[in-house]
Amino acid sequence: MQKHLLILLSLLMVQTAFAKCTDGGFQFFPSQKEISMSSMFMIQGYAKSQKQILEFKKQKVFLLSENGDLVELKLQKILEGQKGLTQALFKPEKQLSPNTIYYLKKPNTTGEDEFFTQWYPDTKRTEKVHWITREITACDPLDINLNIAFEKTEVKQLGCGPSVNAIFSLQHNSRSEIWFKTEVVNLTTTRTSTYYITNRNNKLLVGHGMCGGAFEFDRFSKYKVRFTPMNTDGSSIPPTDWFEFGNPHWSDN
C-alpha cells in the first residue's frame, strides 16, 4: 500500500512539473531594478509564451514613466532558442529621464493600459514590471580581463526531463549586469545557434533545463562555443576564443 502511494505521489509530482513546463511565462531583463538612462531591455518567453515574443515583430512595446511619459521600445532582434525559449531585445527610442520609475506596458489594441507583472523577492509580492533610472547616462564599462573557463558537461535527470549543460566558470570585477551573446556551433552539421544568457552564481550554463533552454545537443556531435560579454547599454568587449567540448550526453553514459 505504501509503495503504491509513493508511486502515485511521484506521478502527481511529474504531472505537476510537466504542466508548469508547458504553461509558459516571461522573464525580464535587466534583472537589476536600477538602470542607466541608456539601458536596453530584453523579454524572454518560454513554452506557450513564445508566441507573444514572436508577435513583437508586429506589435509595439512601450515603457510608461511615473510622470506619464510614453517611450517606445524599438525591437532590435528576436532570437529563438532550440528548446522552448525565445527572447526579444529592445532599445528605447530616446534616452530615458533620470531618477524615474518606468513600467513595462503590454501591447494591446483596447487603448487601456495593461502591464507585465512579475514576482519581486525583495517585496515578496507580484508587481508591475518596472525599473528605476539612475542619474547616469551609461553603465560602468565591463572588465576587459573578465575570464571564462570550461568546467564540465553535466546531465541531470529531473521531473519532466533532463537538464543538459556545458558549464563554464566566470571571474570578473564588473559591477554592471552582463549579458553574454553565446554562439554554439555543432561541429558535425556546422549549424550555429545564438542566444543571450546571463550568469548564475558566476557560472554560465550552455544548454537547457528540464523545461527548456537556449541550446539543445544531439547525441552524436561535438560542439564549440564562444561568448561576447555585453552590458545592458549594449556596449560589448571582444568575444572569447572558441571553447570546444564533448557531447554532454557522452559523459552521462
C-alpha positions as CSV (number, residue, x, y, z in Angstrom):
1,M,0.0,0.0,0.0
2,Q,2.8,2.4,1.0
3,K,4.7,1.6,-2.2
4,H,1.6,2.3,-4.3
5,L,1.1,5.6,-2.5
6,L,4.7,6.6,-3.2
7,I,4.3,5.8,-6.9
8,L,1.1,7.8,-7.1
9,L,2.7,10.8,-5.4
10,S,5.7,10.6,-7.8
11,L,3.4,10.5,-10.8
12,L,1.4,13.5,-9.5
13,M,4.7,15.5,-9.0
14,V,5.8,14.7,-12.6
15,Q,2.4,15.7,-14.0
16,T,2.6,19.0,-12.0
17,A,6.1,19.7,-13.2
18,F,5.1,19.0,-16.8
19,A,2.1,21.3,-16.5
20,K,4.3,24.1,-15.3
21,C,6.8,23.5,-18.1
22,T,4.2,23.6,-20.8
23,D,2.2,26.5,-19.3
24,G,4.5,29.4,-20.2
25,G,5.9,32.6,-18.6
26,F,8.2,35.5,-19.1
27,Q,11.5,36.8,-17.7
28,F,12.5,40.4,-17.9
29,F,16.0,42.0,-18.2
30,P,17.8,43.9,-16.8
31,S,17.2,41.8,-13.7
32,Q,18.6,44.7,-11.6
33,K,16.0,47.3,-10.7
34,E,18.3,50.3,-11.1
35,I,19.4,51.0,-14.6
36,S,21.2,53.7,-16.6
37,M,19.4,56.2,-18.9
38,S,20.7,54.3,-21.9
39,S,19.6,50.8,-20.9
40,M,18.4,48.2,-23.3
41,F,15.7,45.7,-22.4
42,M,15.1,42.0,-23.0
43,I,11.9,40.0,-22.7
44,Q,12.1,36.2,-22.7
45,G,9.3,33.8,-23.0
46,Y,9.1,30.0,-22.7
47,A,6.6,27.4,-23.9
48,K,3.3,29.0,-24.8
49,S,4.6,32.5,-24.1
50,Q,7.0,32.3,-27.1
51,K,4.1,33.2,-29.3
52,Q,3.8,36.6,-27.6
53,I,7.5,37.2,-28.2
54,L,7.2,36.5,-31.9
55,E,4.3,38.9,-32.1
56,F,6.6,41.7,-31.1
57,K,7.6,41.8,-34.8
58,K,4.3,43.5,-35.4
59,Q,3.2,44.8,-32.0
60,K,4.8,47.8,-30.3
61,V,6.1,47.7,-26.8
62,F,6.3,50.8,-24.5
63,L,7.7,52.0,-21.2
64,L,5.4,54.3,-19.3
65,S,7.0,56.6,-16.7
66,E,5.5,57.5,-13.4
67,N,5.1,61.0,-14.9
68,G,3.1,59.7,-17.9
69,D,5.9,59.9,-20.4
70,L,5.5,57.1,-23.1
71,V,8.7,55.7,-24.6
72,E,8.6,53.2,-27.4
73,L,11.0,50.3,-27.2
74,K,12.4,49.6,-30.7
75,L,12.8,45.9,-31.5
76,Q,16.4,45.1,-32.3
77,K,16.2,41.3,-32.8
78,I,14.4,38.2,-31.8
79,L,16.4,35.1,-31.0
80,E,14.7,31.7,-30.9
81,G,16.3,29.1,-28.6
82,Q,16.5,25.4,-29.6
83,K,14.2,24.1,-26.8
84,G,11.1,26.1,-26.0
85,L,12.7,29.5,-25.3
86,T,12.6,32.8,-27.3
87,Q,13.8,36.3,-26.5
88,A,13.4,39.8,-27.9
89,L,15.9,42.6,-27.5
90,F,14.8,46.2,-27.4
91,K,16.3,49.7,-27.4
92,P,14.4,52.8,-26.3
93,E,13.6,55.4,-29.0
94,K,15.2,58.1,-26.8
95,Q,17.3,58.4,-23.7
96,L,15.3,57.9,-20.5
97,S,14.9,60.5,-17.8
98,P,17.0,60.3,-14.7
99,N,15.6,59.2,-11.3
100,T,12.4,58.0,-12.8
101,I,10.3,54.8,-12.5
102,Y,9.4,53.2,-15.8
103,Y,6.7,50.5,-16.1
104,L,6.6,47.9,-19.0
105,K,3.4,48.1,-20.9
106,K,1.8,45.1,-22.6
107,P,0.9,45.5,-26.3
108,N,-2.9,45.9,-26.7
109,T,-5.5,47.2,-29.0
110,T,-8.1,48.3,-26.5
111,G,-6.4,51.6,-25.6
112,E,-6.3,50.6,-21.9
113,D,-3.0,50.5,-20.0
114,E,-2.1,46.9,-19.3
115,F,1.3,46.0,-17.7
116,F,3.5,43.0,-17.5
117,T,3.8,41.7,-13.9
118,Q,6.3,39.5,-12.1
119,W,7.2,38.3,-8.6
120,Y,9.7,40.5,-6.7
121,P,11.6,38.6,-4.0
122,D,12.6,41.8,-2.1
123,T,8.9,42.9,-1.6
124,K,7.6,39.3,-1.6
125,R,4.7,40.2,-3.9
126,T,3.7,40.4,-7.6
127,E,4.1,43.9,-9.1
128,K,4.2,45.6,-12.4
129,V,7.5,45.1,-14.1
130,H,9.5,48.3,-13.6
131,W,12.9,49.8,-13.4
132,I,14.3,52.9,-11.8
133,T,16.8,55.1,-13.7
134,R,19.9,56.4,-12.0
135,E,21.4,59.8,-12.9
136,I,24.0,58.2,-15.2
137,T,23.9,58.1,-19.0
138,A,25.8,54.8,-19.2
139,C,26.8,51.7,-17.2
140,D,30.3,51.2,-15.9
141,P,32.5,49.6,-18.6
142,L,33.0,45.8,-18.5
143,D,36.1,44.3,-17.1
144,I,38.4,43.7,-20.1
145,N,40.2,41.0,-18.0
146,L,37.0,39.0,-17.5
147,N,37.8,35.3,-17.5
148,I,35.7,32.4,-18.7
149,A,36.9,28.8,-18.3
150,F,35.4,25.4,-19.3
151,E,34.4,23.4,-16.2
152,K,32.5,20.3,-17.2
153,T,29.5,18.9,-19.0
154,E,26.6,17.6,-17.0
155,V,23.3,15.7,-17.4
156,K,20.8,15.6,-14.6
157,Q,17.6,13.6,-14.7
158,L,14.8,15.8,-13.4
159,G,11.0,15.8,-13.0
160,C,9.8,16.0,-16.6
161,G,13.1,15.7,-18.5
162,P,16.8,16.0,-18.2
163,S,18.9,19.2,-17.6
164,V,21.8,19.1,-20.1
165,N,24.6,21.7,-20.0
166,A,28.2,22.5,-20.7
167,I,29.2,24.6,-17.6
168,F,31.7,27.4,-17.6
169,S,33.1,29.3,-14.6
170,L,33.2,33.1,-14.7
171,Q,35.6,35.5,-13.0
172,H,35.1,39.3,-13.3
173,N,35.2,42.5,-11.4
174,S,32.4,44.3,-13.3
175,R,29.6,45.9,-11.2
176,S,27.3,46.1,-14.3
177,E,24.9,43.3,-15.2
178,I,26.3,41.3,-18.1
179,W,24.5,39.7,-21.0
180,F,26.6,37.0,-22.8
181,K,26.0,36.7,-26.5
182,T,26.5,32.9,-26.8
183,E,27.3,31.2,-30.1
184,V,27.2,27.4,-30.2
185,V,28.4,25.5,-33.3
186,N,27.6,21.9,-34.0
187,L,30.9,20.6,-35.4
188,T,29.1,17.8,-37.4
189,T,26.5,19.9,-39.1
190,T,28.3,23.3,-38.8
191,R,24.9,24.8,-37.7
192,T,25.3,27.9,-35.4
193,S,22.8,28.9,-32.8
194,T,22.9,32.2,-31.0
195,Y,21.3,33.3,-27.8
196,Y,21.9,35.8,-24.9
197,I,22.4,34.2,-21.5
198,T,23.2,35.5,-18.0
199,N,25.4,34.1,-15.3
200,R,24.1,32.1,-12.3
201,N,26.4,32.4,-9.3
202,N,29.4,33.0,-11.6
203,K,28.5,30.0,-13.8
204,L,27.5,30.1,-17.5
205,L,25.2,27.2,-18.3
206,V,25.1,26.4,-22.0
207,G,22.3,24.0,-22.7
208,H,18.8,23.6,-21.3
209,G,16.9,22.7,-18.1
210,M,14.1,20.2,-17.8
211,C,11.5,22.6,-19.2
212,G,13.6,24.1,-22.0
213,G,16.5,26.3,-22.8
214,A,18.6,28.1,-25.4
215,F,20.6,25.2,-26.7
216,E,20.0,21.5,-27.3
217,F,22.6,18.8,-28.0
218,D,22.1,15.8,-30.2
219,R,23.8,12.5,-29.1
220,F,26.3,12.3,-31.9
221,S,28.2,15.6,-32.2
222,K,30.9,17.6,-30.6
223,Y,30.4,21.4,-30.2
224,K,32.2,24.7,-29.8
225,V,31.1,27.9,-28.1
226,R,32.2,31.5,-27.7
227,F,30.9,34.3,-25.6
228,T,30.7,38.1,-26.3
229,P,30.1,39.9,-23.0
230,M,27.8,43.0,-23.2
231,N,26.5,45.3,-20.6
232,T,22.8,46.4,-20.5
233,D,23.6,49.5,-22.5
234,G,24.7,47.4,-25.5
235,S,28.5,48.0,-25.1
236,S,30.5,44.9,-25.5
237,I,34.1,43.7,-25.2
238,P,35.8,41.4,-27.7
239,P,34.5,37.8,-27.9
240,T,36.3,35.0,-26.2
241,D,38.3,32.3,-28.0
242,W,36.3,29.3,-29.1
243,F,35.9,26.5,-26.5
244,E,35.5,23.0,-27.9
245,F,33.7,20.5,-25.7
246,G,32.4,16.9,-25.9
247,N,28.8,16.0,-26.1
248,P,27.2,16.2,-22.6
249,H,25.3,13.0,-23.3
250,W,28.5,11.1,-23.6
251,S,29.5,11.8,-20.1
252,D,26.1,10.5,-18.9
253,N,26.7,7.0,-20.4
